[in-house]
């Protein structure tokens, strides 16, 4: 196994994990949207919930 094989494996693992994280976040946001509550997307953190109480 030479250096280019290791580089390919590392890049492949990074892309695979990024794709997995994106799919999981998308599925979680779709499932949460069906509950009827008004919530933001997965990119909005808990800091955005503070403004809704005002």
Secondary structure, 3 states (H helix, E strand, C coil): CCHHHHHHHHHHHHHHHHHHHHHHHHHHHHHHHCCCCCCCCCCCCHHHHHHHCC
